[in-house]
């Protein structure tokens, strides 16, 4: 999905919700730690003083103005930003705890960080991770909510707010991101089998208007440096 399509399409409502949750100010100097294009750049446009996007991972996101960076060694001085955000980046990292510590390092002592990521309820099974790994071999895991909170606090932050969302999404764009069309088709078959009463995947799929949809849990966490 292109950046423009994502901003204008289904996810725009959730981007606005996340941007509102971050409580942006015209005085904010923002750093967005992102995998691929920075959608937060678009969501916060006109609402903050300045925003810098630090792209992590290999490859070119195709978005101008991004700084490519190691998430465990961000190329910024201590306390450089009043707001540091990371949207759907932590679950892709080998060392998310170290990345959070870096986010806090470059955050001003009076500033805040906002993390948005996939999460699981504390009672959910590990089947959801298996589904994601089949689609994306680089996928690591979806943390439970308590684990995500503990990770942020363990990095040296104090949680100041949380927004938990149950999000139904059309499966087609998610499946199209699979590395092989055969994998996408197999996942589609597994999800449809669950709709018909088959084994549970943790994705709570259903068919709406002839189209396959599935459910994700998203967690928005706001925190301040201790």
ROROMI-765900 format. One record per residue (C-alpha): residue number from 1; residue in one letter; chain; x, y, z. Coordinates in steps of 0.02 Angstrom, whole numbers, padded with zeros to 5 digits. Example, Ala and Ser with C-alpha at 12.3 -4.5 7.8 and 13.67 -1.06 7.14 Angstrom:
+--------+------+------+--------+--------+--------+
: lodren : tilo : paba :      x :      y :      z :
+--------+------+------+--------+--------+--------+
:      1 :    A :    A :  00615 : -00225 :  00390 :
:      2 :    S :    A :  00684 : -00053 :  00357 :
+--------+------+------+--------+--------+--------+
This chain:
+--------+------+------+--------+--------+--------+
: lodren : tilo : paba :      x :      y :      z :
+--------+------+------+--------+--------+--------+
:      1 :    X :    A :  00000 :  00000 :  00000 :
:      2 :    X :    A :  00072 :  00170 : -00046 :
:      3 :    X :    A :  00090 :  00308 :  00082 :
:      4 :    X :    A : -00041 :  00414 : -00005 :
:      5 :    X :    A : -00165 :  00270 : -00013 :
:      6 :    X :    A : -00138 :  00227 :  00170 :
:      7 :    X :    A : -00167 :  00406 :  00227 :
:      8 :    X :    A : -00321 :  00428 :  00117 :
:      9 :    X :    A : -00392 :  00255 :  00146 :
:     10 :    X :    A : -00451 :  00140 :  00284 :
:     11 :    X :    A : -00311 :  00178 :  00406 :
:     12 :    X :    A : -00335 :  00367 :  00405 :
:     13 :    X :    A : -00461 :  00363 :  00547 :
:     14 :    X :    A : -00339 :  00269 :  00656 :
:     15 :    X :    A : -00196 :  00385 :  00609 :
:     16 :    X :    A : -00299 :  00534 :  00664 :
:     17 :    X :    A : -00342 :  00443 :  00825 :
:     18 :    X :    A : -00157 :  00407 :  00858 :
:     19 :    X :    A : -00109 :  00586 :  00816 :
:     20 :    X :    A : -00240 :  00652 :  00937 :
:     21 :    X :    A : -00180 :  00529 :  01070 :
:     22 :    X :    A : -00003 :  00601 :  01053 :
:     23 :    X :    A : -00072 :  00773 :  01103 :
:     24 :    X :    A :  00034 :  00868 :  00977 :
:     25 :    X :    A :  00082 :  01049 :  01003 :
:     26 :    X :    A :  00143 :  01181 :  00879 :
:     27 :    X :    A :  00297 :  01192 :  00991 :
:     28 :    X :    A :  00340 :  01007 :  00972 :
:     29 :    X :    A :  00498 :  00948 :  00887 :
:     30 :    X :    A :  00453 :  00769 :  00839 :
:     31 :    X :    A :  00552 :  00614 :  00794 :
:     32 :    X :    A :  00458 :  00471 :  00714 :
:     33 :    X :    A :  00548 :  00303 :  00717 :
:     34 :    X :    A :  00472 :  00206 :  00573 :
:     35 :    X :    A :  00486 :  00051 :  00463 :
:     36 :    X :    A :  00458 :  00111 :  00286 :
:     37 :    X :    A :  00365 :  00273 :  00249 :
:     38 :    X :    A :  00323 :  00381 :  00400 :
:     39 :    X :    A :  00134 :  00397 :  00406 :
:     40 :    X :    A :  00152 :  00499 :  00565 :
:     41 :    X :    A :  00234 :  00635 :  00460 :
:     42 :    X :    A :  00068 :  00652 :  00369 :
:     43 :    X :    A : -00040 :  00631 :  00524 :
:     44 :    X :    A :  00052 :  00768 :  00619 :
:     45 :    X :    A :  00077 :  00886 :  00473 :
:     46 :    X :    A :  00026 :  01062 :  00525 :
:     47 :    X :    A :  00004 :  01012 :  00707 :
:     48 :    X :    A :  00186 :  01016 :  00765 :
:     49 :    X :    A :  00333 :  01131 :  00740 :
:     50 :    X :    A :  00447 :  01006 :  00654 :
:     51 :    X :    A :  00451 :  00819 :  00623 :
:     52 :    X :    A :  00599 :  00709 :  00578 :
:     53 :    X :    A :  00576 :  00531 :  00516 :
:     54 :    X :    A :  00707 :  00400 :  00560 :
:     55 :    X :    A :  00685 :  00250 :  00446 :
:     56 :    X :    A :  00749 :  00087 :  00519 :
:     57 :    X :    A :  00786 : -00072 :  00424 :
:     58 :    X :    A :  00857 : -00104 :  00252 :
:     59 :    X :    A :  00794 : -00032 :  00091 :
:     60 :    X :    A :  00729 :  00135 :  00029 :
:     61 :    X :    A :  00556 :  00184 :  00089 :
:     62 :    X :    A :  00534 :  00301 : -00059 :
:     63 :    X :    A :  00493 :  00447 :  00056 :
:     64 :    X :    A :  00601 :  00602 :  00045 :
:     65 :    X :    A :  00672 :  00684 :  00199 :
:     66 :    X :    A :  00698 :  00525 :  00298 :
:     67 :    X :    A :  00856 :  00487 :  00395 :
:     68 :    X :    A :  00907 :  00304 :  00391 :
:     69 :    X :    A :  00960 :  00250 :  00564 :
:     70 :    X :    A :  01002 :  00107 :  00680 :
:     71 :    X :    A :  00859 :  00105 :  00808 :
:     72 :    X :    A :  00982 :  00058 :  00946 :
:     73 :    X :    A :  01099 :  00203 :  00903 :
:     74 :    X :    A :  00995 :  00349 :  00841 :
:     75 :    X :    A :  01104 :  00489 :  00766 :
:     76 :    X :    A :  01035 :  00626 :  00879 :
:     77 :    X :    A :  01095 :  00710 :  01037 :
:     78 :    X :    A :  01018 :  00676 :  01208 :
:     79 :    X :    A :  00854 :  00766 :  01237 :
:     80 :    X :    A :  00836 :  00826 :  01056 :
:     81 :    X :    A :  00649 :  00800 :  01038 :
:     82 :    X :    A :  00494 :  00844 :  01139 :
:     83 :    X :    A :  00394 :  00701 :  01061 :
:     84 :    X :    A :  00461 :  00534 :  00998 :
:     85 :    X :    A :  00341 :  00414 :  00911 :
:     86 :    X :    A :  00353 :  00236 :  00844 :
:     87 :    X :    A :  00208 :  00162 :  00747 :
:     88 :    X :    A :  00211 : -00026 :  00711 :
:     89 :    X :    A :  00401 : -00030 :  00722 :
:     90 :    X :    A :  00443 : -00117 :  00886 :
:     91 :    X :    A :  00376 : -00289 :  00840 :
:     92 :    X :    A :  00494 : -00293 :  00691 :
:     93 :    X :    A :  00652 : -00262 :  00791 :
:     94 :    X :    A :  00777 : -00387 :  00858 :
:     95 :    X :    A :  00800 : -00282 :  01016 :
:     96 :    X :    A :  00645 : -00175 :  01047 :
:     97 :    X :    A :  00699 : -00138 :  01227 :
:     98 :    X :    A :  00861 : -00058 :  01165 :
:     99 :    X :    A :  00763 :  00043 :  01037 :
:    100 :    X :    A :  00646 :  00107 :  01173 :
:    101 :    X :    A :  00797 :  00157 :  01279 :
:    102 :    X :    A :  00863 :  00256 :  01129 :
:    103 :    X :    A :  00694 :  00340 :  01104 :
:    104 :    X :    A :  00700 :  00394 :  01285 :
:    105 :    X :    A :  00880 :  00454 :  01269 :
:    106 :    X :    A :  00838 :  00572 :  01126 :
:    107 :    X :    A :  00677 :  00629 :  01211 :
:    108 :    X :    A :  00688 :  00787 :  01315 :
:    109 :    X :    A :  00666 :  00755 :  01503 :
:    110 :    X :    A :  00502 :  00851 :  01497 :
:    111 :    X :    A :  00447 :  00769 :  01335 :
:    112 :    X :    A :  00353 :  00608 :  01299 :
:    113 :    X :    A :  00356 :  00455 :  01189 :
:    114 :    X :    A :  00208 :  00376 :  01102 :
:    115 :    X :    A :  00215 :  00195 :  01047 :
:    116 :    X :    A :  00083 :  00115 :  00936 :
:    117 :    X :    A :  00099 : -00070 :  00901 :
:    118 :    X :    A :  00013 : -00236 :  00881 :
:    119 :    X :    A : -00031 : -00317 :  01045 :
:    120 :    X :    A : -00123 : -00466 :  01115 :
:    121 :    X :    A : -00239 : -00481 :  01262 :
:    122 :    X :    A : -00155 : -00565 :  01408 :
:    123 :    X :    A : -00265 : -00720 :  01385 :
:    124 :    X :    A : -00239 : -00743 :  01199 :
:    125 :    X :    A : -00140 : -00889 :  01127 :
:    126 :    X :    A :  00021 : -00890 :  01027 :
:    127 :    X :    A : -00069 : -00947 :  00869 :
:    128 :    X :    A : -00081 : -00767 :  00810 :
:    129 :    X :    A :  00109 : -00755 :  00800 :
:    130 :    X :    A :  00117 : -00912 :  00693 :
:    131 :    X :    A : -00006 : -00837 :  00569 :
:    132 :    X :    A :  00097 : -00678 :  00554 :
:    133 :    X :    A :  00260 : -00772 :  00532 :
:    134 :    X :    A :  00191 : -00874 :  00388 :
:    135 :    X :    A :  00144 : -00713 :  00299 :
:    136 :    X :    A :  00304 : -00620 :  00347 :
:    137 :    X :    A :  00459 : -00726 :  00385 :
:    138 :    X :    A :  00540 : -00573 :  00466 :
:    139 :    X :    A :  00399 : -00554 :  00591 :
:    140 :    X :    A :  00451 : -00585 :  00771 :
:    141 :    X :    A :  00306 : -00584 :  00893 :
:    142 :    X :    A :  00154 : -00488 :  00952 :
:    143 :    X :    A :  00182 : -00443 :  01134 :
:    144 :    X :    A :  00047 : -00463 :  01264 :
:    145 :    X :    A : -00016 : -00298 :  01333 :
:    146 :    X :    A :  00067 : -00324 :  01502 :
:    147 :    X :    A :  00231 : -00367 :  01417 :
:    148 :    X :    A :  00223 : -00212 :  01307 :
:    149 :    X :    A :  00191 : -00102 :  01459 :
:    150 :    X :    A :  00331 : -00188 :  01554 :
:    151 :    X :    A :  00450 : -00160 :  01409 :
:    152 :    X :    A :  00415 :  00026 :  01405 :
:    153 :    X :    A :  00430 :  00043 :  01593 :
:    154 :    X :    A :  00587 : -00064 :  01595 :
:    155 :    X :    A :  00670 :  00054 :  01471 :
:    156 :    X :    A :  00650 :  00194 :  01598 :
:    157 :    X :    A :  00481 :  00273 :  01560 :
:    158 :    X :    A :  00324 :  00308 :  01659 :
:    159 :    X :    A :  00161 :  00260 :  01571 :
:    160 :    X :    A :  00042 :  00409 :  01566 :
:    161 :    X :    A : -00093 :  00346 :  01448 :
:    162 :    X :    A : -00156 :  00196 :  01351 :
:    163 :    X :    A : -00280 :  00173 :  01209 :
:    164 :    X :    A : -00325 : -00006 :  01163 :
:    165 :    X :    A : -00412 : -00038 :  00997 :
:    166 :    X :    A : -00492 : -00192 :  00920 :
:    167 :    X :    A : -00473 : -00161 :  00733 :
:    168 :    X :    A : -00561 : -00256 :  00596 :
:    169 :    X :    A : -00466 : -00249 :  00433 :
:    170 :    X :    A : -00495 : -00316 :  00258 :
:    171 :    X :    A : -00380 : -00465 :  00235 :
:    172 :    X :    A : -00337 : -00431 :  00053 :
:    173 :    X :    A : -00203 : -00295 :  00079 :
:    174 :    X :    A : -00127 : -00396 :  00222 :
:    175 :    X :    A : -00119 : -00553 :  00115 :
:    176 :    X :    A : -00047 : -00459 : -00034 :
:    177 :    X :    A :  00106 : -00419 :  00072 :
:    178 :    X :    A :  00151 : -00605 :  00082 :
:    179 :    X :    A :  00313 : -00648 : -00009 :
:    180 :    X :    A :  00229 : -00782 : -00115 :
:    181 :    X :    A :  00051 : -00783 : -00186 :
:    182 :    X :    A :  00038 : -00967 : -00137 :
:    183 :    X :    A :  00069 : -00920 :  00045 :
:    184 :    X :    A : -00066 : -00787 :  00033 :
:    185 :    X :    A : -00189 : -00911 : -00040 :
:    186 :    X :    A : -00151 : -01039 :  00094 :
:    187 :    X :    A : -00177 : -00910 :  00232 :
:    188 :    X :    A : -00340 : -00859 :  00152 :
:    189 :    X :    A : -00396 : -01041 :  00153 :
:    190 :    X :    A : -00349 : -01057 :  00338 :
:    191 :    X :    A : -00447 : -00900 :  00383 :
:    192 :    X :    A : -00599 : -00954 :  00282 :
:    193 :    X :    A : -00591 : -01125 :  00365 :
:    194 :    X :    A : -00604 : -01040 :  00534 :
:    195 :    X :    A : -00755 : -00942 :  00475 :
:    196 :    X :    A : -00834 : -01111 :  00434 :
:    197 :    X :    A : -00796 : -01177 :  00609 :
:    198 :    X :    A : -00618 : -01238 :  00583 :
:    199 :    X :    A : -00466 : -01218 :  00698 :
:    200 :    X :    A : -00445 : -01051 :  00786 :
:    201 :    X :    A : -00305 : -00938 :  00724 :
:    202 :    X :    A : -00327 : -00794 :  00845 :
:    203 :    X :    A : -00372 : -00678 :  00701 :
:    204 :    X :    A : -00562 : -00688 :  00724 :
:    205 :    X :    A : -00597 : -00686 :  00537 :
:    206 :    X :    A : -00768 : -00658 :  00461 :
:    207 :    X :    A : -00841 : -00622 :  00291 :
:    208 :    X :    A : -00921 : -00451 :  00268 :
:    209 :    X :    A : -01010 : -00415 :  00104 :
:    210 :    X :    A : -00919 : -00559 :  00020 :
:    211 :    X :    A : -00749 : -00496 :  00077 :
:    212 :    X :    A : -00636 : -00580 :  00206 :
:    213 :    X :    A : -00593 : -00475 :  00359 :
:    214 :    X :    A : -00489 : -00512 :  00513 :
:    215 :    X :    A : -00457 : -00429 :  00682 :
:    216 :    X :    A : -00301 : -00354 :  00760 :
:    217 :    X :    A : -00275 : -00277 :  00930 :
:    218 :    X :    A : -00179 : -00114 :  00929 :
:    219 :    X :    A : -00107 : -00031 :  01083 :
:    220 :    X :    A : -00063 :  00153 :  01095 :
:    221 :    X :    A :  00048 :  00194 :  01244 :
:    222 :    X :    A :  00103 :  00366 :  01301 :
:    223 :    X :    A :  00249 :  00381 :  01422 :
:    224 :    X :    A :  00368 :  00508 :  01495 :
:    225 :    X :    A :  00551 :  00487 :  01545 :
:    226 :    X :    A :  00572 :  00454 :  01730 :
+--------+------+------+--------+--------+--------+
